[in-house]
Amino acid sequence: MKESQPSAIYLKDYKVPPFLIDKTELTFDLDEATTVVTSRLHMRRNPLDGKSTAPLVLDGGEDVKLIGIAMDGYALPPEEYQLIDDKLIITATADTFILTCETLIEPQNNTRLEGLYRSSSMFCTQCEAEGFRHITYYLDRPDVMSIFTTTIIADESRYPVMLSNGNEIERGKTDEGKTVVVWHDPFPKPAYLFALVAGDLAVKNDIFTTQSKRDVKLQIFTESHNIDKVDYAMEALKRSMRWDEETYGREYDLDIFMIVAVDDFNMGAMENKGLNIFNSSCLLASPKTTTDDTFLRVEAIVAHEYFHNWSGNRVTCRDWFQLSLKEGFTVFRDQTFSADMHSATVKRVEDVSFLKTAQFAEDAGPMAHPVRPASFIEISNFYTLTIYEKGAEIVRMIHTLLGAELFRKGSDLYFERHDGQAVTCDDFVAAMQDASGIDLTLFKRWYSQAGTPIVSVTDEYFPAENRYTLTVKQETPATPGQPTKLPLHIPIRVGLLNEQGEEIQAQYNGEVANDVTLLLTESEQTFVFNNINSKPVPSLLRSFSAPVKLRYGYTTEQLLLLMSSDTDGFNRWSAAQQLAVNELTQLIEQASQGQALSIDSQLVTGFKALLEDESLDPAMVALILALPSQAYLSELADTIDPHAIKKARHFLKVTIANALSGHFAQAYLNNIITSEYQATAQDIARRSLKSIALSYWSESSDTKAQDAIYEQFTTADNMTDQSSALSIAVQSNHDKAAAMLHAFYEQWKDEPLVVNKWLMLSASQEGDDALSLVQSLMEHPSFDLKNPNKVRSVLGGFGQSISGFHKEDGSGYRFLADQIIVLNKRNPQLASRLCTPLTRWKKLKPDLSLKMKTELERIMAQDLSKDVYEVVSKSLA
């Protein structure tokens, strides 16, 4: 552990930059051993700062070597500048000047994958959030926006493709025969949006014609053996561009839009202006190597990064505390895009399921923070589900409060008012408020208050007056640094059903409607509905209109009614989930007490009705049939007993499977597709239902299911069916599971992204040898500790193995801690994210909790990066 620990940065301490950079001229002389970077920064004092004598302080990195520095052509001697803690400090400056800085870096040795680094044989960059300082000295902060011109010098025989932001404006040769390419981006941007790529790459070309009839050249670059896997991404890009024009009126602004696929990447993708860089796993797609889920993921991520061109690039965030300004807004945009492209209800269920499983857990853990944090130690740790997913929910609530028409007016005003600026979350809300005339003052608390609100609802029916009331209370639990919470502005969509499951026309606030939105703004409020002839069943929080935990005493009968009859598809799924949670809670308690498991499952009745109703959307049926996950049940538990949760889930699944074995077999057969694979919504829906039906059928006593699994695996003509069969075989302990895993690897060992699926499935196996198995995977030729995707595949898969990760002797925790300690030196961002499972130690049952805490303390005793230190220290606090 370091003697001097990293210190926090606080939002309250924000100050405008003392200097601005009007133009940034960069020259990269790329070489195999070293790269020389020359920057010419056209600088001036910031008139908003008011400190005419403030020194110039530029950010650098420990891996940047300063060769020389000059001001207006005058080479500064060492006594006229200082290098202190990776900062370059120049005391004497003019009000305007050109600073020339020459640095030397070694991209091939950059294992942290920030700044400029090598991935396979190509050079590439990742500069968000603070990676640019690992390239050269700069004012590396988002509120310093500059016009960039980038010159790349390289050996064209090795690097025929040389790319940067903007448009290519010049190409030539040096006296030594190297190729020179110059790129110019006319739009001011902060350094985190800078990008450079150089390599021997293949390209897919296309054209998009904008709504103003301007042709934009589209290019996707990959290594040559992957170029056949970018067609879907290209079509997704064109759909995204058209949707953004039609829905938000936003047209693309450069002559060219480029995407590059990179194998070694810490993130999913990066929205660099005009030159998006993608993790290969988020871009490449083909039926033989890609599952339905990944096709949809590729489409969503391509859309997300493209949408950033306006919500992130043209209008960016003033400081990193405002990160959700661009990420939350853009996630909302990509979610609504996907909903428009496919099933809105299915998309909403998938998004909320992820939110309730993962983001709610983050809200309840040691890293809980507001959507606009008050402080951080390492900004990379705050690319979190709270910033992205909860941030998107906040934007969605604004959309609910304003309605689609006024929300569009608000977004138009936001983009027009702040184009070319670095702004705050308050600026976004102000634009929405000014355009709509709706007061959002109280609503802004969502940005500054951490935690998941609990909304408790009670009801009462007054038959003499035909009146029905809902009394709603809100409470947000204490979170680190915020012991006291204030009431939030919460929109709650409500519908009322009668005993036959029919919607009631309710009179509320003098209007009659099937569906109303209640505005909860106080700690407790009562809402009155009139002209109600019998006590209704409330359909609460429709479409999950706010990111809250709902508490209402639904009976089993009411849940079955909602599950079968509610016109709100989301609440049909939610009712099934709640019914499953109720039954699993009983079983988990039995398992924790060492009792024999027993239950009279009402899910059988509900699932039977679903499987027999052929009018329902197969994708929706598949979602409803899915039991709450191990992770979600853990999030709900006061004390987590992972082995009891696993045992309870398996018992309930087997119970349902045996009761409805014939129904699942028929659903499987009914949804077999004999035509050629297509990633259409209809076919994806049928494959999803077929897969979950087979998963249940495999847990029944019907041995024909085992034959069906093996036949699907061996005859599948697409990755969705093949990997689904393999996953079911592994989970159900199929007697041929080991042979199928081996055959899968042998078939796909030359496809790295498919091998990652194999690594994850192999690492997720249960059994007494689960830990030794994952240890052997770390030595497998297909594993590479330098590649984040492979690390996440193996260690992510291992985290799903209850018998492996949660071994009673704590060896699973010790193994993960060992990997974190190693990666802390190599790739701090990746290491800090791997800490997440260990941060849950306080909720685990006592014997496991102590063992997990011991491993956190062992990590804490190391010489830690800021990334890992922040997560571990907060977890132990």
Long-range contacts (C-beta under 8 A, 24 or more apart in sequence): 1-860, 1-861, 1-862, 1-863, 1-864, 2-863, 2-864, 2-869, 5-869, 5-873, 6-377, 6-378, 6-866, 6-869, 6-870, 7-377, 8-375, 8-376, 8-377, 9-375, 9-376, 9-377, 10-374, 10-375, 11-319, 11-321, 11-372, 11-373, 11-374, 11-375, 12-374, 14-318, 14-319, 14-321, 15-49, 16-46, 16-48, 16-49, 16-143, 17-46, 17-49, 17-139, 17-141, 17-143, 17-144, 18-45, 18-46, 18-49, 18-51, 18-54, 18-56, 19-43, 19-44, 19-45, 19-46, 19-49, 19-54, 19-56, 19-93, 19-139, 19-144, 20-44, 20-45, 20-46, 20-144, 20-146, 21-138, 21-139, 21-144, 21-146, 22-146, 22-147, 23-146, 23-147, 23-148, 23-149, 24-138, 24-146, 24-147, 24-148, 24-149, 24-191, 25-148, 25-149, 25-151, 26-136, 26-148, 26-149, 26-150, 26-151, 26-194, 27-150, 27-151, 27-153, 28-116, 28-150, 28-151, 28-152, 28-153, 28-154, 28-196, 29-153, 29-154, 29-178, 30-123, 30-152, 30-153, 30-154, 30-155, 30-159, 30-198, 32-108, 33-106, 33-108, 34-104, 34-105, 34-106, 35-104, 35-105, 35-106, 35-107, 35-116, 35-123, 36-67, 36-102, 36-103, 36-104, 37-102, 37-103, 37-104, 37-105, 37-116, 37-135, 37-136, 38-100, 38-101, 38-102, 39-99, 39-100, 39-101, 39-102, 39-103, 39-136, 39-137, 39-138, 40-98, 40-99, 40-100, 41-98, 41-99, 41-100, 41-101, 41-138, 41-146, 42-98, 43-93, 43-96, 43-97, 43-98, 43-99, 44-95, 44-96, 44-97, 45-93, 45-95, 45-96, 52-95, 55-89, 55-90, 55-91, 55-93, 56-89, 56-90, 56-91, 56-93, 56-99, 57-87, 57-88, 57-89, 58-87, 58-88, 58-89, 58-90, 58-101, 58-137, 58-138, 58-139, 59-86, 59-87, 59-130, 59-133, 59-137, 59-138, 59-139, 59-140, 59-141, 60-86, 60-87, 60-88, 60-103, 60-133, 60-136, 60-137, 61-86, 61-115, 61-133, 61-134, 62-86, 63-105, 63-106, 63-109, 63-110, 63-115, 63-134, 64-103, 64-104, 64-105, 64-133, 64-134, 64-135, 64-136, 64-137, 65-103, 65-104, 65-105, 66-101, 66-102, 66-103, 66-137, 67-102, 67-103, 67-104, 68-101, 68-102, 69-99, 69-100, 69-101, 69-102, 70-99, 70-100, 70-101, 71-97, 71-98, 71-99, 71-100, 72-97, 72-98, 73-98, 73-100, 86-133, 88-137, 101-136, 101-137, 103-135, 103-136, 103-137, 105-134, 105-135, 110-134, 111-786, 111-826, 111-827, 112-826, 112-827, 112-828, 112-829, 113-264, 113-265, 113-266, 113-788, 113-827, 113-829, 114-266, 114-829, 116-196, 117-264, 119-262, 119-263, 119-264, 119-265, 120-199, 120-223, 120-263, 120-264, 121-158, 121-199, 121-200, 122-159, 122-197, 122-198, 122-199, 122-200, 122-201, 122-223, 122-262, 123-159, 123-196, 123-197, 123-198, 123-199, 124-195, 124-196, 124-197, 124-199, 124-260, 124-262, 124-277, 125-194, 125-195, 125-196, 125-197, 125-272, 125-277, 126-265, 126-266, 126-267, 126-270, 126-277, 127-191, 127-192, 127-193, 127-194, 127-195, 127-270, 127-272, 128-192, 128-193, 128-267, 128-270, 129-192, 129-320, 129-323, 129-379, 129-380, 129-383, 130-192, 130-379, 130-380, 131-192, 132-191, 132-192, 132-194, 135-194, 138-191, 139-191, 140-191, 140-192, 141-190, 141-319, 142-190, 142-192, 142-316, 142-317, 142-318, 142-319, 142-320, 142-422, 143-190, 143-318, 143-319, 143-422, 144-190, 144-191, 145-188, 145-189, 145-190, 145-316, 145-420, 145-421, 145-422, 146-188, 146-189, 146-190, 146-191, 147-185, 147-186, 147-187, 147-188, 148-184, 148-185, 148-189, 148-194, 149-182, 149-183, 149-184, 149-185, 150-182, 150-183, 150-184, 150-185, 150-194, 150-196, 151-180, 151-181, 151-182, 151-183, 152-180, 152-181, 152-182, 152-183, 152-196, 152-198, 153-178, 153-179, 153-180, 154-178, 154-179, 154-198, 155-179, 158-200, 159-198, 159-199, 159-200, 160-200, 160-201, 161-197, 161-198, 161-199, 161-200, 161-201, 161-203, 161-221, 162-197, 162-198, 163-195, 163-196, 163-197, 163-198, 163-221, 163-258, 163-260, 163-275, 164-194, 164-195, 164-196, 164-197, 164-275, 165-189, 165-193, 165-194, 165-195, 165-272, 165-273, 165-274, 165-275, 166-254, 166-273, 166-274, 167-254, 167-255, 167-256, 167-274, 168-256, 185-254, 185-273, 185-274, 187-253, 187-254, 187-273, 187-313, 187-314, 187-420, 188-420, 189-273, 189-313, 189-316, 190-316, 190-422, 193-271, 193-272, 193-273, 193-313, 193-316, 194-272, 195-270, 195-272, 195-273, 195-275, 195-276, 195-277, 197-221, 197-260, 197-275, 197-277, 199-223, 200-224, 201-260, 202-226, 202-227, 203-227, 204-230, 204-231, 204-234, 206-234, 206-238, 208-237, 208-238, 208-241, 208-242, 208-252, 208-257, 210-241, 210-245, 210-251, 210-252, 211-245, 211-251, 212-251, 214-251, 216-241, 216-252, 216-254, 216-255, 216-256, 216-257, 217-255, 217-256, 217-257, 218-256, 218-257, 218-258, 219-256, 219-257, 219-258, 219-259, 220-258, 220-259, 220-260, 220-261, 220-283, 221-258, 221-259, 221-260, 221-261, 222-260, 222-261, 222-280, 222-283, 222-284, 223-261, 223-263, 226-261, 226-280, 226-284, 228-286, 229-284, 229-285, 229-286, 229-289, 229-290, 230-261, 230-283, 230-284, 230-285, 232-285, 232-286, 232-295, 232-298, 232-299, 232-679, 233-259, 233-283, 233-284, 233-285, 233-298, 233-302, 236-298, 236-299, 236-302, 236-303, 237-302, 237-306, 239-299, 239-303, 239-341, 240-302, 240-303, 240-306, 240-307, 240-337, 241-306, 243-303, 243-337, 243-340, 243-341, 244-306, 244-307, 244-310, 244-333, 247-336, 247-337, 247-340, 247-408, 248-310, 248-333, 248-408, 248-411, 248-412, 248-415, 249-408, 249-412, 250-309, 250-310, 250-415, 252-309, 253-309, 253-314, 257-306, 259-283, 259-302, 259-305, 263-752, 263-787, 263-789, 264-786, 264-787, 264-788, 265-788, 265-789, 266-788, 266-827, 266-829, 266-830, 267-383, 268-301, 269-301, 269-304, 269-305, 270-305, 271-304, 271-305, 271-306, 271-308, 271-309, 271-312, 271-313, 273-309, 273-313, 276-305, 276-306, 278-305, 279-789, 280-752, 280-753, 280-789, 281-753, 281-756, 281-789, 284-753, 285-679, 287-677, 287-679, 287-717, 287-718, 287-719, 288-717, 288-718, 288-719, 289-719, 289-748, 289-751, 289-753, 289-754, 290-719, 290-753, 291-719, 291-720, 291-723, 291-724, 291-757, 292-679, 292-684, 292-687, 292-688, 292-720, 293-720, 295-679, 295-684, 296-338, 296-342, 296-679, 296-684, 299-338, 299-341, 300-334, 300-335, 300-337, 300-338, 301-334, 303-333, 303-334, 303-337, 303-338, 304-330, 304-331, 304-333, 304-334, 307-333, 307-334, 307-337, 310-415, 314-415, 314-419, 314-420, 315-414, 315-415, 315-418, 315-419, 315-420, 315-421, 315-423, 316-421, 316-422, 316-423, 317-422, 317-423, 317-424, 318-422, 318-423, 318-424, 319-424, 320-376, 320-379, 320-382, 321-372, 321-373, 321-374, 321-376, 322-372, 322-423, 322-424, 322-425, 323-379, 323-382, 323-383, 323-387, 324-371, 324-372, 324-387, 324-388, 324-390, 324-391, 324-394, 324-425, 324-447, 325-423, 325-424, 325-425, 325-427, 325-428, 327-383, 327-387, 327-388, 327-391, 328-371, 328-387, 328-388, 328-390, 328-391, 328-392, 328-394, 328-395, 329-391, 329-392, 329-395, 329-428, 331-388, 331-389, 331-391, 331-392, 332-391, 332-392, 332-395, 332-396, 332-399, 335-392, 335-396, 341-681, 342-681, 342-684, 343-617, 343-619, 343-620, 343-681, 343-685, 345-569, 345-570, 345-617, 345-620, 346-569, 346-617, 346-619, 346-620, 346-623, 346-685, 348-543, 348-544, 348-569, 348-570, 349-569, 349-570, 349-573, 349-620, 349-623, 350-623, 351-389, 351-392, 352-544, 352-570, 353-623, 353-632, 354-389, 355-385, 355-389, 355-390, 355-393, 355-547, 356-632, 356-635, 357-629, 357-631, 357-632, 357-635, 358-385, 358-389, 358-631, 359-385, 359-386, 359-389, 359-390, 359-547, 360-452, 360-549, 360-635, 361-631, 361-634, 361-635, 361-840, 362-386, 363-390, 363-450, 363-451, 363-452, 363-479, 364-451, 364-452, 364-477, 364-635, 365-839, 365-840, 365-875, 366-480, 366-839, 366-842, 366-874, 366-875, 366-877, 367-839, 367-871, 367-874, 367-875, 368-450, 368-451, 368-479, 368-480, 369-450, 369-479, 370-447, 370-448, 370-449, 370-450, 370-482, 371-425, 371-446, 371-447, 372-425, 372-447, 372-448, 374-448, 374-481, 376-870, 377-866, 377-869, 377-870, 378-828, 378-832, 378-865, 378-866, 378-867, 378-869, 378-870, 380-828, 380-829, 380-832, 380-867, 381-832, 381-867, 381-870, 381-871, 386-450, 390-547, 393-546, 393-547, 394-446, 394-447, 394-547, 397-443, 397-446, 397-490, 397-491, 397-545, 397-546, 398-429, 398-432, 398-440, 398-443, 400-491, 400-493, 400-517, 400-545, 401-438, 401-440, 401-443, 401-489, 401-491, 401-517, 401-519, 402-432, 402-436, 402-438, 406-435, 406-436, 406-438, 407-432, 407-436, 409-435, 409-436, 410-434, 410-435, 410-436, 440-489, 442-487, 442-488, 442-489, 442-521, 443-488, 443-489, 445-486, 445-487, 445-488, 445-489, 446-488, 446-489, 449-476, 449-482, 449-485, 449-486, 449-488, 450-479, 450-480, 450-481, 450-482, 451-476, 451-477, 451-478, 451-479, 451-482, 451-485, 452-476, 452-477, 452-547, 452-548, 452-549, 453-488, 453-490, 453-546, 453-547, 453-548, 453-549, 454-548, 454-549, 454-551, 455-490, 455-492, 455-520, 455-541, 455-546, 455-548, 455-549, 455-550, 455-551, 456-551, 456-552, 457-538, 457-540, 457-550, 457-551, 457-552, 458-552, 458-553, 459-538, 459-552, 461-532, 461-534, 461-535, 461-536, 463-534, 463-535, 465-530, 466-530, 466-531, 466-532, 466-533, 467-528, 467-529, 467-530, 467-532, 468-496, 468-506, 468-528, 468-529, 468-532, 468-535, 468-536, 469-526, 469-527, 469-528, 469-529, 470-494, 470-518, 470-526, 470-527, 470-529, 470-538, 471-524, 471-525, 471-526, 471-527, 472-518, 472-520, 472-524, 472-525, 472-526, 472-527, 473-523, 473-524, 474-520, 474-523, 474-524, 474-548, 475-523, 480-874, 480-877, 487-520, 487-521, 487-522, 487-523, 488-520, 488-521, 489-519, 489-520, 489-521, 490-519, 490-520, 490-521, 490-546, 490-548, 491-517, 491-518, 491-519, 491-520, 491-545, 491-546, 492-517, 492-518, 492-519, 492-520, 492-540, 492-541, 492-545, 492-546, 493-517, 493-518, 493-541, 493-542, 493-543, 493-545, 493-568, 494-518, 494-527, 494-538, 494-539, 494-540, 494-541, 494-542, 495-538, 495-539, 495-542, 495-566, 495-567, 495-568, 495-571, 496-529, 496-532, 496-536, 496-537, 496-538, 496-539, 497-536, 497-537, 497-538, 497-539, 497-561, 497-562, 497-565, 497-566, 498-534, 498-536, 498-537, 499-534, 499-537, 499-561, 500-565, 501-561, 501-564, 501-565, 501-566, 502-565, 503-567, 504-532, 504-536, 505-531, 506-530, 506-531, 506-532, 506-536, 507-531, 514-567, 515-542, 515-568, 517-545, 537-561, 537-562, 539-566, 539-568, 539-571, 540-571, 541-571, 541-574, 542-568, 542-570, 542-571, 543-568, 543-570, 543-571, 544-570, 544-574, 554-578, 556-582, 556-602, 560-602, 560-605, 560-606, 563-606, 563-610, 563-624, 564-606, 564-609, 564-610, 569-620, 572-620, 572-624, 573-620, 573-623, 573-624, 576-603, 576-606, 576-624, 577-628, 579-603, 579-606, 580-627, 580-628, 580-652, 581-628, 581-633, 581-636, 583-652, 584-627, 584-628, 584-633, 584-645, 584-648, 584-649, 584-652, 585-636, 587-647, 587-648, 587-651, 587-652, 588-633, 588-637, 588-641, 588-644, 588-645, 588-648, 590-648, 591-641, 591-643, 591-644, 591-645, 591-647, 591-648, 591-651, 592-641, 592-644, 592-845, 597-647, 597-648, 597-651, 599-651, 599-652, 599-655, 601-652, 601-655, 601-656, 601-659, 603-652, 603-656, 604-655, 604-656, 604-659, 604-660, 607-656, 607-660, 607-663, 608-660, 608-663, 611-660, 611-663, 611-664, 611-666, 611-667, 612-663, 617-685, 618-671, 618-685, 618-686, 618-688, 618-689, 619-681, 619-684, 619-685, 619-688, 619-689, 621-689, 622-685, 622-688, 622-689, 622-691, 622-692, 623-688, 625-689, 625-692, 625-693, 625-696, 626-692, 627-652, 627-653, 630-800, 630-802, 634-840, 634-843, 637-843, 638-843, 639-843, 639-844, 639-845, 640-840, 640-843, 640-844, 640-845, 641-845, 642-802, 642-806, 642-844, 642-848, 643-802, 643-806, 645-802, 646-802, 650-699, 653-696, 653-699, 654-699, 654-700, 656-696, 657-696, 657-697, 657-698, 657-699, 657-700, 658-699, 658-700, 658-701, 660-696, 661-697, 661-700, 661-701, 661-702, 664-693, 664-694, 664-696, 664-697, 664-700, 665-693, 665-697, 665-702, 665-704, 665-705, 667-693, 668-693, 668-694, 668-697, 668-708, 676-717, 677-717, 677-718, 677-720, 687-720, 687-721, 687-724, 691-720, 691-721, 691-724, 691-728, 694-724, 694-725, 694-728, 695-728, 695-731, 695-732, 698-728, 698-729, 698-731, 698-732, 698-734, 699-732, 706-734, 706-735, 709-734, 710-734, 710-736, 710-740, 713-740, 719-754, 723-757, 723-761, 726-761, 727-761, 730-761, 730-764, 730-765, 733-766, 745-782, 749-782, 752-782, 752-789, 753-789, 755-782, 756-789, 756-790, 756-793, 757-793, 758-782, 759-783, 759-790, 759-793, 759-794, 759-797, 760-793, 760-794, 760-796, 760-797, 761-797, 762-797, 763-793, 763-794, 763-795, 763-796, 763-797, 763-798, 763-800, 763-801, 763-804, 764-797, 764-798, 764-800, 764-801, 765-801, 765-804, 766-801, 766-802, 766-803, 766-804, 767-803, 767-804, 768-803, 770-798, 770-801, 770-803, 770-804, 770-805, 770-807, 770-812, 771-804, 771-807, 771-811, 771-812, 771-815, 773-804, 774-798, 774-801, 774-804, 774-815, 775-815, 785-822, 785-823, 785-826, 786-826, 788-827, 788-830, 791-819, 791-823, 791-830, 791-834, 792-830, 795-819, 795-834, 799-837, 805-837, 806-848, 808-847, 808-848, 809-851, 810-848, 810-851, 810-852, 810-854, 810-855, 813-838, 813-851, 813-852, 813-854, 813-855, 814-855, 816-855, 817-855, 817-856, 817-858, 817-859, 820-859, 820-868, 821-858, 821-859, 821-862, 824-859, 824-862, 824-864, 824-865, 824-867, 824-868, 825-865, 828-865, 828-866, 828-867, 828-868, 829-867, 831-865, 831-867, 831-868, 832-865, 832-867, 832-868, 832-870, 832-871, 835-859, 835-868, 835-871, 835-872, 835-875, 836-871, 838-872, 838-875, 839-871, 839-874, 839-875, 841-875
